[in-house]
Amino acid sequence: MQSSANGGTPIKMSNDGNVTQAGGRVRAGRPTLKTIAYMTGLSVTTVSKALNDAPDIGAATKKRVRLIADEIGYMPNRAGVRLRTGKTNVIALILSTETEMFGLSSKLVYGISSRLSGTPYHLVVMPYEVGTDPMIPVRYVVESGSADALIFSRTMPQDPRAIYLREKGVPFATHGRTHLDFEHPYWDFDNETFASIGVKRLAAKGRSRLTLLPAPMDLTYGGLLMRGFTSAIAELGLADIPSRGINIDTDRETFKAEVKRLMSSPNRPDGFVCASPASAIFAITAAESLGYEVGRDFDLVAKESYEVLQQFRKDIIAVHEDFLEAGHGLADAVLKALSGVPANQLQALEVPQI
């Protein structure tokens, strides 16, 4: 590749990262800030500030510097950045390793990473397994200084991760709310309203014996789902047919066995409100194995991020939850938190539509 971005003698960049100027002078090795400075005719300080979107650098200069950086494959040296600035330019996403139906986690990750594109920050995903101590990856990130801010999900009412990060002064944003006595950035889906909408949609179809296929009750949204469901049931005078010992984290066979038990009882449910797409599919396949048909013998409401549930069974009542937009919102929130915007200005609640 050739370039004359510094307005002077043409420069050639080889595949191994060497920069050669006509006349034979060679600067070897991995492209650095000095490489970009040499190619643009700017100072190293100006190049660094341009790459970090400093407000005192003009837009044209930033564009020129980023163009050269992209052309030569410049990647910042994280250790060097940290030594110079005390920052890593990394956002850590703490994410469950559980496989989610329809790749909901992948939409969230894409939403965050796409929003970080064009900023100095990069996303690193830190996995953990459901059932293990969720504090482990958070402590690792903080104690190793491997990220400037964190994003995490599966929030709890008194979430120890949020308490710990606040005590440590580390910026963070959560996918879901807490019931803590301090403000923090979040993006959440209004699960209480979703459950209430679900009950009312089922009642409008003449269903009167309803079951919530819930989220774990130790998670904030599990409690909100239950509150929305039970409030709407009471308001409309319907029957609550509770499930036993299952939630969306329960393994498939145990989950389906419980739905079969419910559908085999004398007072079987004729409507379900499902906390996840997977639970909806497991419930339908379990009921169908007993000869029941969704839309005829029972109805079912579920939330989803992809437009696929009604392709599985056209009679499913689907309510959209936008994981991509959640990723965008979480990235925006954590970036603004890093710049000092107050937490109470960095909170968003996605309200489902009827």
TORKOL-4160 file (C-alpha; in steps of 0.2 Angstrom, whole numbers, padded with zeros to 4 digits, m for minus):
354
<pt num="1" X="0000" Y="0000" Z="0000"/>
<pt num="2" X="0006" Y="0017" Z="m0004"/>
<pt num="3" X="0001" Y="0034" Z="0004"/>
<pt num="4" X="0006" Y="0052" Z="0004"/>
<pt num="5" X="m0005" Y="0057" Z="0018"/>
<pt num="6" X="0009" Y="0068" Z="0026"/>
<pt num="7" X="0009" Y="0078" Z="0010"/>
<pt num="8" X="0027" Y="0074" Z="0007"/>
<pt num="9" X="0036" Y="0059" Z="0000"/>
<pt num="10" X="0026" Y="0044" Z="m0005"/>
<pt num="11" X="0027" Y="0031" Z="0009"/>
<pt num="12" X="0024" Y="0012" Z="0007"/>
<pt num="13" X="0017" Y="0001" Z="0020"/>
<pt num="14" X="0022" Y="m0018" Z="0019"/>
<pt num="15" X="0012" Y="m0032" Z="0025"/>
<pt num="16" X="0023" Y="m0035" Z="0040"/>
<pt num="17" X="0020" Y="m0017" Z="0047"/>
<pt num="18" X="0036" Y="m0009" Z="0040"/>
<pt num="19" X="0035" Y="0008" Z="0034"/>
<pt num="20" X="0047" Y="0013" Z="0019"/>
<pt num="21" X="0049" Y="0030" Z="0013"/>
<pt num="22" X="0056" Y="0033" Z="m0005"/>
<pt num="23" X="0075" Y="0035" Z="m0003"/>
<pt num="24" X="0076" Y="0019" Z="0007"/>
<pt num="25" X="0073" Y="0024" Z="0025"/>
<pt num="26" X="0063" Y="0011" Z="0035"/>
<pt num="27" X="0054" Y="0011" Z="0051"/>
<pt num="28" X="0051" Y="m0007" Z="0056"/>
<pt num="29" X="0038" Y="m0016" Z="0067"/>
<pt num="30" X="0021" Y="m0015" Z="0072"/>
<pt num="31" X="0012" Y="0002" Z="0068"/>
<pt num="32" X="0012" Y="0014" Z="0082"/>
<pt num="33" X="0007" Y="0032" Z="0086"/>
<pt num="34" X="0024" Y="0037" Z="0080"/>
<pt num="35" X="0021" Y="0028" Z="0063"/>
<pt num="36" X="0005" Y="0038" Z="0061"/>
<pt num="37" X="0013" Y="0054" Z="0066"/>
<pt num="38" X="0027" Y="0051" Z="0053"/>
<pt num="39" X="0014" Y="0048" Z="0040"/>
<pt num="40" X="0003" Y="0063" Z="0043"/>
<pt num="41" X="0017" Y="0075" Z="0048"/>
<pt num="42" X="0008" Y="0078" Z="0065"/>
<pt num="43" X="0015" Y="0077" Z="0082"/>
<pt num="44" X="0012" Y="0061" Z="0092"/>
<pt num="45" X="0002" Y="0070" Z="0105"/>
<pt num="46" X="m0010" Y="0077" Z="0091"/>
<pt num="47" X="m0012" Y="0059" Z="0084"/>
<pt num="48" X="m0016" Y="0052" Z="0101"/>
<pt num="49" X="m0029" Y="0066" Z="0104"/>
<pt num="50" X="m0036" Y="0063" Z="0087"/>
<pt num="51" X="m0039" Y="0045" Z="0090"/>
<pt num="52" X="m0046" Y="0048" Z="0107"/>
<pt num="53" X="m0059" Y="0061" Z="0099"/>
<pt num="54" X="m0052" Y="0075" Z="0109"/>
<pt num="55" X="m0063" Y="0091" Z="0108"/>
<pt num="56" X="m0048" Y="0102" Z="0104"/>
<pt num="57" X="m0044" Y="0093" Z="0088"/>
<pt num="58" X="m0053" Y="0097" Z="0072"/>
<pt num="59" X="m0064" Y="0085" Z="0063"/>
<pt num="60" X="m0054" Y="0085" Z="0047"/>
<pt num="61" X="m0038" Y="0081" Z="0057"/>
<pt num="62" X="m0047" Y="0067" Z="0066"/>
<pt num="63" X="m0053" Y="0060" Z="0050"/>
<pt num="64" X="m0036" Y="0060" Z="0042"/>
<pt num="65" X="m0028" Y="0052" Z="0057"/>
<pt num="66" X="m0041" Y="0038" Z="0058"/>
<pt num="67" X="m0040" Y="0035" Z="0039"/>
<pt num="68" X="m0021" Y="0032" Z="0040"/>
<pt num="69" X="m0023" Y="0021" Z="0056"/>
<pt num="70" X="m0036" Y="0010" Z="0047"/>
<pt num="71" X="m0025" Y="0009" Z="0032"/>
<pt num="72" X="m0010" Y="0003" Z="0041"/>
<pt num="73" X="m0019" Y="m0008" Z="0053"/>
<pt num="74" X="m0015" Y="0002" Z="0069"/>
<pt num="75" X="m0021" Y="m0006" Z="0085"/>
<pt num="76" X="m0018" Y="0003" Z="0101"/>
<pt num="77" X="m0006" Y="m0005" Z="0114"/>
<pt num="78" X="m0017" Y="m0008" Z="0129"/>
<pt num="79" X="m0002" Y="m0008" Z="0141"/>
<pt num="80" X="0005" Y="0008" Z="0134"/>
<pt num="81" X="m0012" Y="0016" Z="0134"/>
<pt num="82" X="m0014" Y="0012" Z="0152"/>
<pt num="83" X="0003" Y="0018" Z="0157"/>
<pt num="84" X="0000" Y="0035" Z="0148"/>
<pt num="85" X="m0018" Y="0038" Z="0153"/>
<pt num="86" X="m0023" Y="0026" Z="0167"/>
<pt num="87" X="m0036" Y="0019" Z="0156"/>
<pt num="88" X="m0038" Y="0003" Z="0146"/>
<pt num="89" X="m0051" Y="0009" Z="0134"/>
<pt num="90" X="m0060" Y="m0007" Z="0137"/>
<pt num="91" X="m0079" Y="m0010" Z="0142"/>
<pt num="92" X="m0082" Y="m0027" Z="0150"/>
<pt num="93" X="m0098" Y="m0036" Z="0147"/>
<pt num="94" X="m0102" Y="m0049" Z="0160"/>
<pt num="95" X="m0113" Y="m0062" Z="0152"/>
<pt num="96" X="m0121" Y="m0079" Z="0156"/>
<pt num="97" X="m0114" Y="m0093" Z="0146"/>
<pt num="98" X="m0131" Y="m0101" Z="0145"/>
<pt num="99" X="m0137" Y="m0103" Z="0127"/>
<pt num="100" X="m0152" Y="m0093" Z="0124"/>
<pt num="101" X="m0165" Y="m0097" Z="0111"/>
<pt num="102" X="m0164" Y="m0087" Z="0095"/>
<pt num="103" X="m0147" Y="m0079" Z="0101"/>
<pt num="104" X="m0154" Y="m0065" Z="0112"/>
<pt num="105" X="m0136" Y="m0063" Z="0119"/>
<pt num="106" X="m0129" Y="m0061" Z="0102"/>
<pt num="107" X="m0141" Y="m0047" Z="0098"/>
<pt num="108" X="m0136" Y="m0038" Z="0114"/>
<pt num="109" X="m0118" Y="m0040" Z="0111"/>
<pt num="110" X="m0119" Y="m0034" Z="0093"/>
<pt num="111" X="m0129" Y="m0019" Z="0099"/>
<pt num="112" X="m0116" Y="m0014" Z="0112"/>
<pt num="113" X="m0101" Y="m0017" Z="0100"/>
<pt num="114" X="m0109" Y="m0007" Z="0086"/>
<pt num="115" X="m0112" Y="0008" Z="0097"/>
<pt num="116" X="m0094" Y="0007" Z="0103"/>
<pt num="117" X="m0088" Y="0007" Z="0085"/>
<pt num="118" X="m0079" Y="0024" Z="0081"/>
<pt num="119" X="m0075" Y="0027" Z="0099"/>
<pt num="120" X="m0059" Y="0023" Z="0108"/>
<pt num="121" X="m0068" Y="0009" Z="0118"/>
<pt num="122" X="m0068" Y="m0009" Z="0114"/>
<pt num="123" X="m0079" Y="m0023" Z="0120"/>
<pt num="124" X="m0073" Y="m0038" Z="0130"/>
<pt num="125" X="m0086" Y="m0052" Z="0135"/>
<pt num="126" X="m0082" Y="m0060" Z="0152"/>
<pt num="127" X="m0093" Y="m0076" Z="0153"/>
<pt num="128" X="m0099" Y="m0085" Z="0168"/>
<pt num="129" X="m0111" Y="m0099" Z="0172"/>
<pt num="130" X="m0128" Y="m0098" Z="0179"/>
<pt num="131" X="m0127" Y="m0105" Z="0197"/>
<pt num="132" X="m0109" Y="m0099" Z="0200"/>
<pt num="133" X="m0104" Y="m0084" Z="0210"/>
<pt num="134" X="m0108" Y="m0069" Z="0199"/>
<pt num="135" X="m0096" Y="m0059" Z="0209"/>
<pt num="136" X="m0081" Y="m0068" Z="0202"/>
<pt num="137" X="m0079" Y="m0060" Z="0185"/>
<pt num="138" X="m0083" Y="m0043" Z="0192"/>
<pt num="139" X="m0070" Y="m0044" Z="0205"/>
<pt num="140" X="m0058" Y="m0051" Z="0192"/>
<pt num="141" X="m0061" Y="m0036" Z="0181"/>
<pt num="142" X="m0059" Y="m0023" Z="0195"/>
<pt num="143" X="m0044" Y="m0031" Z="0204"/>
<pt num="144" X="m0035" Y="m0034" Z="0187"/>
<pt num="145" X="m0039" Y="m0016" Z="0181"/>
<pt num="146" X="m0044" Y="m0024" Z="0164"/>
<pt num="147" X="m0058" Y="m0013" Z="0160"/>
<pt num="148" X="m0064" Y="0005" Z="0163"/>
<pt num="149" X="m0082" Y="0001" Z="0165"/>
<pt num="150" X="m0094" Y="m0014" Z="0166"/>
<pt num="151" X="m0111" Y="m0020" Z="0159"/>
<pt num="152" X="m0120" Y="m0034" Z="0167"/>
<pt num="153" X="m0137" Y="m0042" Z="0166"/>
<pt num="154" X="m0148" Y="m0054" Z="0177"/>
<pt num="155" X="m0149" Y="m0041" Z="0190"/>
<pt num="156" X="m0155" Y="m0044" Z="0208"/>
<pt num="157" X="m0165" Y="m0033" Z="0219"/>
<pt num="158" X="m0150" Y="m0030" Z="0231"/>
<pt num="159" X="m0137" Y="m0034" Z="0218"/>
<pt num="160" X="m0120" Y="m0036" Z="0226"/>
<pt num="161" X="m0111" Y="m0032" Z="0210"/>
<pt num="162" X="m0119" Y="m0015" Z="0209"/>
<pt num="163" X="m0115" Y="m0012" Z="0227"/>
<pt num="164" X="m0097" Y="m0017" Z="0225"/>
<pt num="165" X="m0094" Y="m0007" Z="0209"/>
<pt num="166" X="m0101" Y="0008" Z="0217"/>
<pt num="167" X="m0089" Y="0006" Z="0232"/>
<pt num="168" X="m0075" Y="0004" Z="0220"/>
<pt num="169" X="m0079" Y="0019" Z="0210"/>
<pt num="170" X="m0080" Y="0009" Z="0194"/>
<pt num="171" X="m0093" Y="0015" Z="0181"/>
<pt num="172" X="m0106" Y="0002" Z="0176"/>
<pt num="173" X="m0123" Y="0000" Z="0168"/>
<pt num="174" X="m0135" Y="m0014" Z="0170"/>
<pt num="175" X="m0147" Y="m0024" Z="0159"/>
<pt num="176" X="m0161" Y="m0023" Z="0171"/>
<pt num="177" X="m0166" Y="m0014" Z="0187"/>
<pt num="178" X="m0162" Y="m0016" Z="0205"/>
<pt num="179" X="m0171" Y="m0011" Z="0221"/>
<pt num="180" X="m0155" Y="m0002" Z="0228"/>
<pt num="181" X="m0156" Y="0014" Z="0237"/>
<pt num="182" X="m0144" Y="0023" Z="0225"/>
<pt num="183" X="m0146" Y="0027" Z="0207"/>
<pt num="184" X="m0136" Y="0018" Z="0193"/>
<pt num="185" X="m0137" Y="0018" Z="0174"/>
<pt num="186" X="m0148" Y="0004" Z="0167"/>
<pt num="187" X="m0159" Y="m0001" Z="0152"/>
<pt num="188" X="m0173" Y="m0012" Z="0156"/>
<pt num="189" X="m0189" Y="m0020" Z="0148"/>
<pt num="190" X="m0205" Y="m0017" Z="0158"/>
<pt num="191" X="m0209" Y="m0035" Z="0163"/>
<pt num="192" X="m0222" Y="m0030" Z="0175"/>
<pt num="193" X="m0232" Y="m0022" Z="0161"/>
<pt num="194" X="m0228" Y="m0036" Z="0149"/>
<pt num="195" X="m0236" Y="m0049" Z="0161"/>
<pt num="196" X="m0251" Y="m0038" Z="0164"/>
<pt num="197" X="m0253" Y="m0036" Z="0145"/>
<pt num="198" X="m0252" Y="m0055" Z="0143"/>
<pt num="199" X="m0265" Y="m0058" Z="0155"/>
<pt num="200" X="m0277" Y="m0046" Z="0147"/>
<pt num="201" X="m0273" Y="m0052" Z="0130"/>
<pt num="202" X="m0278" Y="m0070" Z="0136"/>
<pt num="203" X="m0293" Y="m0064" Z="0145"/>
<pt num="204" X="m0299" Y="m0056" Z="0128"/>
<pt num="205" X="m0298" Y="m0073" Z="0120"/>
<pt num="206" X="m0310" Y="m0080" Z="0134"/>
<pt num="207" X="m0296" Y="m0088" Z="0144"/>
<pt num="208" X="m0299" Y="m0089" Z="0163"/>
<pt num="209" X="m0287" Y="m0101" Z="0170"/>
<pt num="210" X="m0269" Y="m0094" Z="0168"/>
<pt num="211" X="m0251" Y="m0100" Z="0172"/>
<pt num="212" X="m0236" Y="m0089" Z="0172"/>
<pt num="213" X="m0220" Y="m0099" Z="0166"/>
<pt num="214" X="m0209" Y="m0088" Z="0176"/>
<pt num="215" X="m0191" Y="m0081" Z="0177"/>
<pt num="216" X="m0181" Y="m0085" Z="0193"/>
<pt num="217" X="m0188" Y="m0076" Z="0208"/>
<pt num="218" X="m0171" Y="m0070" Z="0214"/>
<pt num="219" X="m0169" Y="m0059" Z="0199"/>
<pt num="220" X="m0178" Y="m0042" Z="0199"/>
<pt num="221" X="m0187" Y="m0045" Z="0183"/>
<pt num="222" X="m0194" Y="m0062" Z="0190"/>
<pt num="223" X="m0202" Y="m0052" Z="0204"/>
<pt num="224" X="m0209" Y="m0039" Z="0192"/>
<pt num="225" X="m0216" Y="m0052" Z="0180"/>
<pt num="226" X="m0225" Y="m0060" Z="0195"/>
<pt num="227" X="m0232" Y="m0044" Z="0201"/>
<pt num="228" X="m0239" Y="m0039" Z="0184"/>
<pt num="229" X="m0247" Y="m0056" Z="0182"/>
<pt num="230" X="m0255" Y="m0058" Z="0199"/>
<pt num="231" X="m0261" Y="m0040" Z="0199"/>
<pt num="232" X="m0270" Y="m0042" Z="0182"/>
<pt num="233" X="m0277" Y="m0059" Z="0187"/>
<pt num="234" X="m0285" Y="m0051" Z="0203"/>
<pt num="235" X="m0291" Y="m0036" Z="0193"/>
<pt num="236" X="m0300" Y="m0047" Z="0180"/>
<pt num="237" X="m0306" Y="m0060" Z="0193"/>
<pt num="238" X="m0297" Y="m0075" Z="0184"/>
<pt num="239" X="m0289" Y="m0091" Z="0191"/>
<pt num="240" X="m0271" Y="m0092" Z="0194"/>
<pt num="241" X="m0265" Y="m0110" Z="0191"/>
<pt num="242" X="m0247" Y="m0110" Z="0198"/>
<pt num="243" X="m0232" Y="m0120" Z="0191"/>
<pt num="244" X="m0221" Y="m0130" Z="0203"/>
<pt num="245" X="m0202" Y="m0128" Z="0204"/>
<pt num="246" X="m0198" Y="m0122" Z="0186"/>
<pt num="247" X="m0192" Y="m0106" Z="0178"/>
<pt num="248" X="m0184" Y="m0101" Z="0162"/>
<pt num="249" X="m0167" Y="m0108" Z="0169"/>
<pt num="250" X="m0174" Y="m0126" Z="0172"/>
<pt num="251" X="m0168" Y="m0139" Z="0160"/>
<pt num="252" X="m0180" Y="m0143" Z="0145"/>
<pt num="253" X="m0186" Y="m0160" Z="0151"/>
<pt num="254" X="m0190" Y="m0155" Z="0168"/>
<pt num="255" X="m0199" Y="m0140" Z="0161"/>
<pt num="256" X="m0209" Y="m0150" Z="0149"/>
<pt num="257" X="m0213" Y="m0163" Z="0162"/>
<pt num="258" X="m0221" Y="m0149" Z="0173"/>
<pt num="259" X="m0231" Y="m0142" Z="0159"/>
<pt num="260" X="m0238" Y="m0160" Z="0155"/>
<pt num="261" X="m0243" Y="m0161" Z="0174"/>
<pt num="262" X="m0252" Y="m0145" Z="0173"/>
<pt num="263" X="m0261" Y="m0150" Z="0157"/>
<pt num="264" X="m0266" Y="m0167" Z="0164"/>
<pt num="265" X="m0274" Y="m0160" Z="0180"/>
<pt num="266" X="m0293" Y="m0158" Z="0181"/>
<pt num="267" X="m0291" Y="m0139" Z="0182"/>
<pt num="268" X="m0279" Y="m0137" Z="0168"/>
<pt num="269" X="m0273" Y="m0120" Z="0162"/>
<pt num="270" X="m0281" Y="m0113" Z="0146"/>
<pt num="271" X="m0268" Y="m0099" Z="0145"/>
<pt num="272" X="m0249" Y="m0096" Z="0148"/>
<pt num="273" X="m0239" Y="m0081" Z="0150"/>
<pt num="274" X="m0221" Y="m0085" Z="0146"/>
<pt num="275" X="m0205" Y="m0076" Z="0152"/>
<pt num="276" X="m0195" Y="m0082" Z="0137"/>
<pt num="277" X="m0196" Y="m0088" Z="0119"/>
<pt num="278" X="m0189" Y="m0105" Z="0124"/>
<pt num="279" X="m0201" Y="m0108" Z="0138"/>
<pt num="280" X="m0215" Y="m0104" Z="0125"/>
<pt num="281" X="m0209" Y="m0117" Z="0113"/>
<pt num="282" X="m0206" Y="m0130" Z="0127"/>
<pt num="283" X="m0224" Y="m0127" Z="0134"/>
<pt num="284" X="m0232" Y="m0129" Z="0117"/>
<pt num="285" X="m0222" Y="m0145" Z="0113"/>
<pt num="286" X="m0227" Y="m0153" Z="0130"/>
<pt num="287" X="m0245" Y="m0148" Z="0128"/>
<pt num="288" X="m0245" Y="m0155" Z="0110"/>
<pt num="289" X="m0238" Y="m0171" Z="0115"/>
<pt num="290" X="m0255" Y="m0173" Z="0125"/>
<pt num="291" X="m0265" Y="m0169" Z="0110"/>
<pt num="292" X="m0269" Y="m0151" Z="0115"/>
<pt num="293" X="m0267" Y="m0137" Z="0102"/>
<pt num="294" X="m0262" Y="m0119" Z="0104"/>
<pt num="295" X="m0276" Y="m0107" Z="0098"/>
<pt num="296" X="m0289" Y="m0121" Z="0101"/>
<pt num="297" X="m0287" Y="m0128" Z="0118"/>
<pt num="298" X="m0276" Y="m0115" Z="0125"/>
<pt num="299" X="m0267" Y="m0098" Z="0121"/>
<pt num="300" X="m0250" Y="m0092" Z="0125"/>
<pt num="301" X="m0241" Y="m0075" Z="0126"/>
<pt num="302" X="m0223" Y="m0074" Z="0125"/>
<pt num="303" X="m0210" Y="m0060" Z="0123"/>
<pt num="304" X="m0197" Y="m0062" Z="0109"/>
<pt num="305" X="m0183" Y="m0052" Z="0100"/>
<pt num="306" X="m0184" Y="m0060" Z="0083"/>
<pt num="307" X="m0200" Y="m0062" Z="0073"/>
<pt num="308" X="m0200" Y="m0081" Z="0073"/>
<pt num="309" X="m0212" Y="m0087" Z="0086"/>
<pt num="310" X="m0227" Y="m0085" Z="0075"/>
<pt num="311" X="m0218" Y="m0094" Z="0061"/>
<pt num="312" X="m0217" Y="m0109" Z="0074"/>
<pt num="313" X="m0235" Y="m0108" Z="0078"/>
<pt num="314" X="m0246" Y="m0094" Z="0070"/>
<pt num="315" X="m0257" Y="m0093" Z="0086"/>
<pt num="316" X="m0244" Y="m0087" Z="0098"/>
<pt num="317" X="m0247" Y="m0070" Z="0105"/>
<pt num="318" X="m0229" Y="m0062" Z="0103"/>
<pt num="319" X="m0224" Y="m0046" Z="0112"/>
<pt num="320" X="m0208" Y="m0038" Z="0105"/>
<pt num="321" X="m0192" Y="m0035" Z="0116"/>
<pt num="322" X="m0179" Y="m0026" Z="0107"/>
<pt num="323" X="m0162" Y="m0033" Z="0113"/>
<pt num="324" X="m0153" Y="m0024" Z="0099"/>
<pt num="325" X="m0159" Y="m0007" Z="0105"/>
<pt num="326" X="m0155" Y="m0013" Z="0123"/>
<pt num="327" X="m0137" Y="m0015" Z="0118"/>
<pt num="328" X="m0137" Y="0002" Z="0110"/>
<pt num="329" X="m0144" Y="0010" Z="0126"/>
<pt num="330" X="m0132" Y="0001" Z="0137"/>
<pt num="331" X="m0117" Y="0006" Z="0127"/>
<pt num="332" X="m0123" Y="0024" Z="0127"/>
<pt num="333" X="m0126" Y="0024" Z="0146"/>
<pt num="334" X="m0109" Y="0017" Z="0150"/>
<pt num="335" X="m0100" Y="0029" Z="0139"/>
<pt num="336" X="m0109" Y="0044" Z="0147"/>
<pt num="337" X="m0106" Y="0037" Z="0164"/>
<pt num="338" X="m0087" Y="0037" Z="0160"/>
<pt num="339" X="m0089" Y="0056" Z="0155"/>
<pt num="340" X="m0097" Y="0060" Z="0171"/>
<pt num="341" X="m0116" Y="0061" Z="0167"/>
<pt num="342" X="m0126" Y="0058" Z="0182"/>
<pt num="343" X="m0134" Y="0041" Z="0184"/>
<pt num="344" X="m0152" Y="0047" Z="0185"/>
<pt num="345" X="m0150" Y="0053" Z="0167"/>
<pt num="346" X="m0144" Y="0036" Z="0161"/>
<pt num="347" X="m0160" Y="0026" Z="0164"/>
<pt num="348" X="m0171" Y="0019" Z="0151"/>
<pt num="349" X="m0187" Y="0008" Z="0152"/>
<pt num="350" X="m0193" Y="m0001" Z="0136"/>
<pt num="351" X="m0212" Y="m0002" Z="0138"/>
<pt num="352" X="m0220" Y="m0016" Z="0128"/>
<pt num="353" X="m0234" Y="m0012" Z="0116"/>
<pt num="354" X="m0251" Y="m0020" Z="0117"/>
